[in-house]
Amino acid sequence: MQFADYIKEYVPKINNALKTIYDRKINQVENSFLKDYYTELRDYFLAGGKRIRPLLGIATYNAFSRNDDKIIVPCVGVEFLHNASLVHDDIIDKDDFRRGKPAFHYRFRQYHSNYNLKKMIAEDFGTNIGIIGGDTAFFLGLEPFLYNDFKKELNLKAIEYYKKAFIEISDGVLIEIDMVNQKDLTMEDYIKMVSLKTGALIEKSMLIGATYAGVDEINPKLMQHISTFGKNIGIIFQIIDDILGTFGDEKKTGKPTDGDIREGKKTCLLITALETLCEEDQRELTSLIENPNMSEFDVNRVKDLFQEANAAKICQKLADMYYTQAAVALEEIRRYSYVEEWEFFSDVLDFVIERTF
């Protein structure tokens, strides 16, 4: 089954599962503010998103087991964790919009203004609720593993992967924050960081699906190939995300193209440029990136230096290398999986490296 067909069949079911969990929570609470809070969190989740992680979990299960919609509920758990990390990322990055719509913390900054609350300034109110919102989403993500039609032993294994993904994402974000202040970083440092920040959850999403299908019991070696494929998908996704974050179409990505530059993020573009440019240009680029009050002219100059270093093309070649590694792992997966799901995995691999949004 092709990627587009999987989206058409399963994304509405994934969204329905997400909505059901939030609607149940909204109906459980009596406090009016809590109802508003969970409603905003639900609407944030349903505002968009590719749902790649739960789709990969479902497809991995279907690849080695008979298609059964009971896998949908446990696989949405990773979407809670993914969105929890996005809520916190937007606060850390000071991004007020996500997917072209208000970020969760910004929704409550607007809530503050609409209700003319007096005791706390709007920015602090939005940030505080956003921090709690990310925490709430993380814990709600455990519910799909606790209330489903699978055996307790399988659910406990899935929760262990969920826990590992949470820790690895947190470690990746912490390393990324620290990297802003580090010099002489290598591409190896970058890959280690994105393997945790982005690769871990995609990898664990697939391993969760494989676990429910019993792959870990039948063919433990296959779990390693699934892990390699998932982690490399994440690395490719982040490299392309960095390129789009500076040179993408804002109307398609829903994000400004100056954000990463202004924040001084050690993206693959910046690391490549610093490794490639002459010493004089390296010093200029470093000076620009370290300036906390960059002008629009400064941002455009950074982009020019990236282009002079041919950074986007070099990073694209790096993504191509991980594409090849993922394709090798996928060939091993193909030997044991159903044809329809192998076609889906192949399409996903093409999508992440070719995407423009």
C-alpha positions, 0 to 999 in steps of 0.5 A, spaced: 500 500 500 502 506 498 504 512 503 498 516 500 493 510 501 495 509 508 494 516 510 487 516 507 485 509 510 489 511 517 490 518 519 482 519 520 482 513 525 488 516 528 485 523 529 479 519 531 483 515 537 486 522 539 480 525 539 476 520 543 482 520 549 481 528 549 473 528 549 473 522 555 478 527 559 474 533 557 468 530 560 471 527 566 473 534 569 468 539 572 472 545 572 471 550 567 478 552 566 480 545 565 475 544 560 478 550 556 485 547 557 483 540 555 479 543 549 485 547 547 490 541 547 485 537 543 484 542 538 492 543 538 493 536 536 488 536 531 490 542 527 495 538 523 501 534 522 503 528 518 502 522 523 508 519 520 510 516 527 503 512 529 503 510 521 510 507 522 507 503 528 501 501 525 505 499 518 510 495 522 505 491 526 501 490 519 507 488 516 508 482 520 501 480 523 494 480 520 491 487 519 487 489 525 485 496 527 486 494 534 493 496 533 491 504 532 490 505 539 497 503 542 500 506 536 497 513 537 501 513 544 507 516 540 503 522 537 502 524 544 509 524 546 511 527 539 506 533 540 508 534 547 516 535 545 513 540 540 509 544 545 516 544 549 520 546 543 516 552 541 517 555 548 524 553 548 525 556 540 520 562 542 516 560 536 509 562 536 506 558 530 506 551 529 504 548 522 501 555 520 497 556 526 498 558 533 503 554 538 500 551 544 503 556 549 501 562 544 494 560 544 494 561 552 497 568 551 491 569 547 486 566 552 489 571 557 488 577 553 481 575 551 479 574 558 483 580 561 487 576 566 490 581 571 495 577 576 500 575 571 502 578 564 500 574 558 507 572 556 508 568 562 501 565 563 502 562 556 509 559 557 507 556 564 500 553 561 505 551 555 510 547 560 504 544 563 501 542 557 507 538 554 507 535 561 500 533 560 500 530 553 506 526 555 502 523 561 496 522 557 500 518 552 501 512 556 493 511 556 493 508 549 498 503 552 494 501 558 487 501 555 487 497 549 486 490 547 493 487 547 496 483 553 499 486 559 506 483 557 506 487 550 503 493 553 509 493 558 514 492 553 511 498 549 511 502 555 518 501 556 520 503 549 515 509 550 520 511 556 526 510 552 524 515 547 522 520 552 529 520 555 532 520 548 528 526 546 530 530 552 537 528 552 537 530 544 534 537 546 539 538 552 545 537 547 542 541 542 541 547 547 548 546 549 551 546 542 549 553 541 554 555 546 559 550 543 565 551 538 568 546 533 563 542 533 563 536 527 558 533 523 558 527 527 556 531 533 550 533 530 548 526 527 549 524 535 544 529 537 539 528 531 539 521 532 536 522 539 532 528 538 528 526 532 531 519 530 529 516 537 521 517 537 521 514 529 525 508 531 521 507 537 514 507 534 516 502 529 519 498 535 512 498 538 509 496 532 513 490 531 513 488 539 505 488 538 506 483 532 511 479 536 517 480 532 522 481 538 520 473 540 520 470 533 526 474 529 530 478 534 535 480 529 530 483 524 528 488 530 535 491 529 534 492 522 527 495 523 531 500 528 536 502 523 531 504 518 527 508 523 533 511 526 535 513 519 529 516 517 529 520 523 536 523 521 534 524 514 528 528 516 532 532 521 537 534 515 531 536 510 528 540 516 534 544 517 535 545 510 527 547 509 528 551 516 532 556 512 531 555 504 524 552 504 517 556 502 514 559 509 507 558 506 509 550 505 512 549 512 508 554 516 515 556 519 519 562 518 526 561 515 530 566 519 528 562 526 534 557 526 539 563 524 536 568 529 537 562 535 544 560 533 542 553 532 547 548 530 544 546 524 547 541 519 547 548 514 551 552 519 556 546 521 557 545 514 559 552 512 563 553 518 567 547 516 567 549 508 568 557 508 575 560 508 577 563 515 575 570 514 568 568 512 568 563 518 570 569 522 564 573 519 559 567 520 561 566 527 560 573 529 553 574 525 551 567 529 553 570 536 549 576 535 543 576 539 540 582 536 541 580 528 538 584 523 534 582 517 540 584 513 544 579 518 540 574 517 540 574 509 548 575 510 548 568 513 544 565 508 549 568 503 554 565 506 551 558 507 550 558 499 557 560 498 559 554 502 554 550 498 551 548 504 544 545 502 547 541 497 552 538 501 547 536 507 543 533 501 548 529 500 549 527 507 541 525 507 542 521 501 548 517 504 543 515 510 537 514 505 542 508 502 543 505 509 536 506 510 534 502 504 539 497 505 535 495 512 529 496 508 531 490 504 532 486 510 525 488 512 522 486 505 524 479 506 520 478 512 514 483 511 508 483 507 508 486 500 503 492 501 507 494 508 514 494 504 511 499 499 509 503 504 516 503 508 519 505 501 514 511 500 515 514 506 523 513 505 522 517 499 517 522 502 522 524 508 528 526 503 524 529 497 519 533 502 518 540 501 514 541 507 
